[in-house]
Amino acid sequence: MENIKKKNVRLLKESALIVCGVICACFGLKSFLIPNHFIDGGVTGISLLVSALTKFNLSYLIVLINIPFVILGYKQIGRGFAIKTSIAITALSLSLIFIPFVPITHEKLLIAFFGGFFLGAGIGLAMRGGCVIDGTEVLALYISRKSQLTVGNIILILNIIIFAFAAYFINIDTALYAILTYLSASNTIDFIVNGLEAYTGVTIISHKNDEIKNYIITEMKRGVTVYKGTGGYLENKDIDIIYTVVTKLEMNKLQSEIRQIDPDAFVVQQQIADIKGGVVKRQALH
């Protein structure tokens, strides 16, 4: 019974995120990008570009162009993802038809920034809800598994092609503003998905590891893992390697304290997209 309740709460939360994402994306498109003939990157950018060139209804294009990516998502990720993505994309298409958002501004820089911001917020919220309303990431994930390219490289290449087509078939100004829109959208997506509490894994090697470990545990209230290692440069002796995970906002505080305790400490940082459980998660929930 408790598991069913948790499942229903999670489903409700995901549904709310997807609904908010669809509304945000619709607002960004109808109030900023569409009335001013701006485009973005990704599948949404392709839909906007095709609509601008053919005058075909954007609502239908968003559904049609995303169909191959939904099928790809079904094969790559799973049935649940494909169903939620199909519903979200259909909802976005219907929202573009029925929700009466009006143009907000005709200032081009504001259009590029806020159009990208609201569209990116919509895509990010949908991703937090467990689906996508832009199939670019699904395609990039598929290609990355078949080639040496990373997901980021593939998305970059795809967007360069879109902007090049925009420059050739429309004009260079549209392409340049599209780049600004894309940058605004991609940074917003990153912020929505990872948030202020993006996590950083920190590896610390120091002769004063006990003091550093005690500070992290007692003052920062974070968990610590101690690895046993052997020095490989000049000194071949056993050393303790401290590993901890902190939020991005805490990183400066930790760095400052490490430098006070041991200015010669060796510190390596790694960005972590997300973690499950542990002291960081428990602290964040209180």
Contacts in CASP RR format, 6 or more apart in sequence:
PFRMAT RR
TARGET T0000
AUTHOR 0000-0000-0000
METHOD contacts of the structure
MODEL  1
MENIKKKNVRLLKESALIVCGVICACFGLKSFLIPNHFIDGGVTGISLLV
SALTKFNLSYLIVLINIPFVILGYKQIGRGFAIKTSIAITALSLSLIFIP
FVPITHEKLLIAFFGGFFLGAGIGLAMRGGCVIDGTEVLALYISRKSQLT
VGNIILILNIIIFAFAAYFINIDTALYAILTYLSASNTIDFIVNGLEAYT
GVTIISHKNDEIKNYIITEMKRGVTVYKGTGGYLENKDIDIIYTVVTKLE
MNKLQSEIRQIDPDAFVVQQQIADIKGGVVKRQALH
13 129 0 8 1.000
14 84 0 8 1.000
14 128 0 8 1.000
14 129 0 8 1.000
14 130 0 8 1.000
15 129 0 8 1.000
17 125 0 8 1.000
17 126 0 8 1.000
17 128 0 8 1.000
17 129 0 8 1.000
17 130 0 8 1.000
18 84 0 8 1.000
18 87 0 8 1.000
18 88 0 8 1.000
18 91 0 8 1.000
18 125 0 8 1.000
18 126 0 8 1.000
18 129 0 8 1.000
18 130 0 8 1.000
18 131 0 8 1.000
19 91 0 8 1.000
20 122 0 8 1.000
20 125 0 8 1.000
21 121 0 8 1.000
21 122 0 8 1.000
21 123 0 8 1.000
21 124 0 8 1.000
21 125 0 8 1.000
21 126 0 8 1.000
21 133 0 8 1.000
22 88 0 8 1.000
22 91 0 8 1.000
22 92 0 8 1.000
22 95 0 8 1.000
22 122 0 8 1.000
22 126 0 8 1.000
22 133 0 8 1.000
23 95 0 8 1.000
23 99 0 8 1.000
23 122 0 8 1.000
24 118 0 8 1.000
24 119 0 8 1.000
24 120 0 8 1.000
24 121 0 8 1.000
24 122 0 8 1.000
24 125 0 8 1.000
25 44 0 8 1.000
25 92 0 8 1.000
25 118 0 8 1.000
25 119 0 8 1.000
25 120 0 8 1.000
25 121 0 8 1.000
25 122 0 8 1.000
25 123 0 8 1.000
25 126 0 8 1.000
25 133 0 8 1.000
26 92 0 8 1.000
26 95 0 8 1.000
26 96 0 8 1.000
26 99 0 8 1.000
26 101 0 8 1.000
27 101 0 8 1.000
27 118 0 8 1.000
28 101 0 8 1.000
28 114 0 8 1.000
28 115 0 8 1.000
28 116 0 8 1.000
28 117 0 8 1.000
28 118 0 8 1.000
28 119 0 8 1.000
29 44 0 8 1.000
29 48 0 8 1.000
29 58 0 8 1.000
29 96 0 8 1.000
29 115 0 8 1.000
29 119 0 8 1.000
30 96 0 8 1.000
30 99 0 8 1.000
30 101 0 8 1.000
30 102 0 8 1.000
30 103 0 8 1.000
31 101 0 8 1.000
31 102 0 8 1.000
31 103 0 8 1.000
31 104 0 8 1.000
31 115 0 8 1.000
31 118 0 8 1.000
32 38 0 8 1.000
32 103 0 8 1.000
32 104 0 8 1.000
32 105 0 8 1.000
32 110 0 8 1.000
32 111 0 8 1.000
32 114 0 8 1.000
32 115 0 8 1.000
32 116 0 8 1.000
32 118 0 8 1.000
33 39 0 8 1.000
33 40 0 8 1.000
33 48 0 8 1.000
33 111 0 8 1.000
33 115 0 8 1.000
33 116 0 8 1.000
33 119 0 8 1.000
33 181 0 8 1.000
34 48 0 8 1.000
34 58 0 8 1.000
35 103 0 8 1.000
36 103 0 8 1.000
36 106 0 8 1.000
36 108 0 8 1.000
36 111 0 8 1.000
37 52 0 8 1.000
37 170 0 8 1.000
37 174 0 8 1.000
38 48 0 8 1.000
38 111 0 8 1.000
38 112 0 8 1.000
38 115 0 8 1.000
38 174 0 8 1.000
38 177 0 8 1.000
38 178 0 8 1.000
38 181 0 8 1.000
39 45 0 8 1.000
39 48 0 8 1.000
39 49 0 8 1.000
39 52 0 8 1.000
39 162 0 8 1.000
39 166 0 8 1.000
39 174 0 8 1.000
39 178 0 8 1.000
39 181 0 8 1.000
40 48 0 8 1.000
40 116 0 8 1.000
40 119 0 8 1.000
40 178 0 8 1.000
40 181 0 8 1.000
40 182 0 8 1.000
40 185 0 8 1.000
41 136 0 8 1.000
41 158 0 8 1.000
41 159 0 8 1.000
41 162 0 8 1.000
41 163 0 8 1.000
41 178 0 8 1.000
41 181 0 8 1.000
41 182 0 8 1.000
41 185 0 8 1.000
42 134 0 8 1.000
42 135 0 8 1.000
42 136 0 8 1.000
42 155 0 8 1.000
42 158 0 8 1.000
42 159 0 8 1.000
42 162 0 8 1.000
42 182 0 8 1.000
43 62 0 8 1.000
43 65 0 8 1.000
43 66 0 8 1.000
43 69 0 8 1.000
43 134 0 8 1.000
43 135 0 8 1.000
43 136 0 8 1.000
43 139 0 8 1.000
44 62 0 8 1.000
44 119 0 8 1.000
44 123 0 8 1.000
44 133 0 8 1.000
44 134 0 8 1.000
45 162 0 8 1.000
45 178 0 8 1.000
46 65 0 8 1.000
46 162 0 8 1.000
47 58 0 8 1.000
47 61 0 8 1.000
47 62 0 8 1.000
47 65 0 8 1.000
48 58 0 8 1.000
49 162 0 8 1.000
49 165 0 8 1.000
49 166 0 8 1.000
49 169 0 8 1.000
49 170 0 8 1.000
50 56 0 8 1.000
50 61 0 8 1.000
50 65 0 8 1.000
51 57 0 8 1.000
51 58 0 8 1.000
51 61 0 8 1.000
52 170 0 8 1.000
53 169 0 8 1.000
53 170 0 8 1.000
58 96 0 8 1.000
59 93 0 8 1.000
59 94 0 8 1.000
59 96 0 8 1.000
59 97 0 8 1.000
60 93 0 8 1.000
62 89 0 8 1.000
62 92 0 8 1.000
62 93 0 8 1.000
62 96 0 8 1.000
63 89 0 8 1.000
63 90 0 8 1.000
63 93 0 8 1.000
66 85 0 8 1.000
66 89 0 8 1.000
66 133 0 8 1.000
66 134 0 8 1.000
66 135 0 8 1.000
69 132 0 8 1.000
69 135 0 8 1.000
69 136 0 8 1.000
69 138 0 8 1.000
69 139 0 8 1.000
70 82 0 8 1.000
70 85 0 8 1.000
70 86 0 8 1.000
70 89 0 8 1.000
70 135 0 8 1.000
71 82 0 8 1.000
72 138 0 8 1.000
72 139 0 8 1.000
72 142 0 8 1.000
73 81 0 8 1.000
73 82 0 8 1.000
73 85 0 8 1.000
73 138 0 8 1.000
73 142 0 8 1.000
74 81 0 8 1.000
74 82 0 8 1.000
76 138 0 8 1.000
76 141 0 8 1.000
76 142 0 8 1.000
76 145 0 8 1.000
77 138 0 8 1.000
81 130 0 8 1.000
81 131 0 8 1.000
84 129 0 8 1.000
84 130 0 8 1.000
84 131 0 8 1.000
85 131 0 8 1.000
85 132 0 8 1.000
85 133 0 8 1.000
85 135 0 8 1.000
87 131 0 8 1.000
88 126 0 8 1.000
88 131 0 8 1.000
88 132 0 8 1.000
88 133 0 8 1.000
89 133 0 8 1.000
92 133 0 8 1.000
104 110 0 8 1.000
104 114 0 8 1.000
105 111 0 8 1.000
105 114 0 8 1.000
108 177 0 8 1.000
109 180 0 8 1.000
111 177 0 8 1.000
111 181 0 8 1.000
112 177 0 8 1.000
112 178 0 8 1.000
112 180 0 8 1.000
112 181 0 8 1.000
112 184 0 8 1.000
113 180 0 8 1.000
113 181 0 8 1.000
113 184 0 8 1.000
114 184 0 8 1.000
115 181 0 8 1.000
115 184 0 8 1.000
115 185 0 8 1.000
116 181 0 8 1.000
116 182 0 8 1.000
116 184 0 8 1.000
116 185 0 8 1.000
116 188 0 8 1.000
117 184 0 8 1.000
117 185 0 8 1.000
117 188 0 8 1.000
119 181 0 8 1.000
119 185 0 8 1.000
120 184 0 8 1.000
120 185 0 8 1.000
120 186 0 8 1.000
120 188 0 8 1.000
120 189 0 8 1.000
120 192 0 8 1.000
121 188 0 8 1.000
121 189 0 8 1.000
121 192 0 8 1.000
122 133 0 8 1.000
122 192 0 8 1.000
123 132 0 8 1.000
123 133 0 8 1.000
123 134 0 8 1.000
123 185 0 8 1.000
123 189 0 8 1.000
124 188 0 8 1.000
124 189 0 8 1.000
124 192 0 8 1.000
124 193 0 8 1.000
125 192 0 8 1.000
126 132 0 8 1.000
126 133 0 8 1.000
127 137 0 8 1.000
127 189 0 8 1.000
127 192 0 8 1.000
127 193 0 8 1.000
128 192 0 8 1.000
128 193 0 8 1.000
132 138 0 8 1.000
136 155 0 8 1.000
136 158 0 8 1.000
137 151 0 8 1.000
137 155 0 8 1.000
139 154 0 8 1.000
139 158 0 8 1.000
140 151 0 8 1.000
140 152 0 8 1.000
140 154 0 8 1.000
140 155 0 8 1.000
140 158 0 8 1.000
141 151 0 8 1.000
143 149 0 8 1.000
143 154 0 8 1.000
144 150 0 8 1.000
144 151 0 8 1.000
144 154 0 8 1.000
149 157 0 8 1.000
159 182 0 8 1.000
162 178 0 8 1.000
163 175 0 8 1.000
163 178 0 8 1.000
163 179 0 8 1.000
163 182 0 8 1.000
164 175 0 8 1.000
166 174 0 8 1.000
166 175 0 8 1.000
166 178 0 8 1.000
167 174 0 8 1.000
167 175 0 8 1.000
194 273 0 8 1.000
194 274 0 8 1.000
196 247 0 8 1.000
196 248 0 8 1.000
196 249 0 8 1.000
197 247 0 8 1.000
197 248 0 8 1.000
197 249 0 8 1.000
197 284 0 8 1.000
198 247 0 8 1.000
198 248 0 8 1.000
198 271 0 8 1.000
198 272 0 8 1.000
198 273 0 8 1.000
199 245 0 8 1.000
199 246 0 8 1.000
199 247 0 8 1.000
199 248 0 8 1.000
199 271 0 8 1.000
199 272 0 8 1.000
199 273 0 8 1.000
199 274 0 8 1.000
199 275 0 8 1.000
199 280 0 8 1.000
200 245 0 8 1.000
200 246 0 8 1.000
200 247 0 8 1.000
200 248 0 8 1.000
200 251 0 8 1.000
200 269 0 8 1.000
200 270 0 8 1.000
200 271 0 8 1.000
200 272 0 8 1.000
201 243 0 8 1.000
201 244 0 8 1.000
201 245 0 8 1.000
201 246 0 8 1.000
201 269 0 8 1.000
201 270 0 8 1.000
201 271 0 8 1.000
201 272 0 8 1.000
202 242 0 8 1.000
202 243 0 8 1.000
202 244 0 8 1.000
202 245 0 8 1.000
202 246 0 8 1.000
202 251 0 8 1.000
202 254 0 8 1.000
202 267 0 8 1.000
202 268 0 8 1.000
202 269 0 8 1.000
202 270 0 8 1.000
203 241 0 8 1.000
203 242 0 8 1.000
203 243 0 8 1.000
203 267 0 8 1.000
203 268 0 8 1.000
203 270 0 8 1.000
204 212 0 8 1.000
204 241 0 8 1.000
204 242 0 8 1.000
204 243 0 8 1.000
204 244 0 8 1.000
204 258 0 8 1.000
204 265 0 8 1.000
204 266 0 8 1.000
204 267 0 8 1.000
204 268 0 8 1.000
205 239 0 8 1.000
205 241 0 8 1.000
205 242 0 8 1.000
205 265 0 8 1.000
205 266 0 8 1.000
205 267 0 8 1.000
206 212 0 8 1.000
206 242 0 8 1.000
206 258 0 8 1.000
206 261 0 8 1.000
206 262 0 8 1.000
206 264 0 8 1.000
206 265 0 8 1.000
206 266 0 8 1.000
207 262 0 8 1.000
207 264 0 8 1.000
208 261 0 8 1.000
208 262 0 8 1.000
208 265 0 8 1.000
209 226 0 8 1.000
209 239 0 8 1.000
209 240 0 8 1.000
209 242 0 8 1.000
211 261 0 8 1.000
211 262 0 8 1.000
212 242 0 8 1.000
212 257 0 8 1.000
212 258 0 8 1.000
212 261 0 8 1.000
212 262 0 8 1.000
212 265 0 8 1.000
213 224 0 8 1.000
213 226 0 8 1.000
213 242 0 8 1.000
215 257 0 8 1.000
215 261 0 8 1.000
216 222 0 8 1.000
216 223 0 8 1.000
216 224 0 8 1.000
216 242 0 8 1.000
216 244 0 8 1.000
216 254 0 8 1.000
217 223 0 8 1.000
217 224 0 8 1.000
219 257 0 8 1.000
220 246 0 8 1.000
220 250 0 8 1.000
220 253 0 8 1.000
220 254 0 8 1.000
221 279 0 8 1.000
221 283 0 8 1.000
222 244 0 8 1.000
222 245 0 8 1.000
222 246 0 8 1.000
222 250 0 8 1.000
222 279 0 8 1.000
222 280 0 8 1.000
222 283 0 8 1.000
223 244 0 8 1.000
223 245 0 8 1.000
223 278 0 8 1.000
223 279 0 8 1.000
223 280 0 8 1.000
224 242 0 8 1.000
224 243 0 8 1.000
224 244 0 8 1.000
225 242 0 8 1.000
225 243 0 8 1.000
225 244 0 8 1.000
226 240 0 8 1.000
226 241 0 8 1.000
226 242 0 8 1.000
226 243 0 8 1.000
227 240 0 8 1.000
227 241 0 8 1.000
227 242 0 8 1.000
227 243 0 8 1.000
228 238 0 8 1.000
228 240 0 8 1.000
228 241 0 8 1.000
229 238 0 8 1.000
229 239 0 8 1.000
229 240 0 8 1.000
229 241 0 8 1.000
230 236 0 8 1.000
230 237 0 8 1.000
230 238 0 8 1.000
230 239 0 8 1.000
231 237 0 8 1.000
231 238 0 8 1.000
231 239 0 8 1.000
244 254 0 8 1.000
245 272 0 8 1.000
245 275 0 8 1.000
245 280 0 8 1.000
246 254 0 8 1.000
246 280 0 8 1.000
247 280 0 8 1.000
247 284 0 8 1.000
251 269 0 8 1.000
255 267 0 8 1.000
258 265 0 8 1.000
258 267 0 8 1.000
259 265 0 8 1.000
275 281 0 8 1.000
END
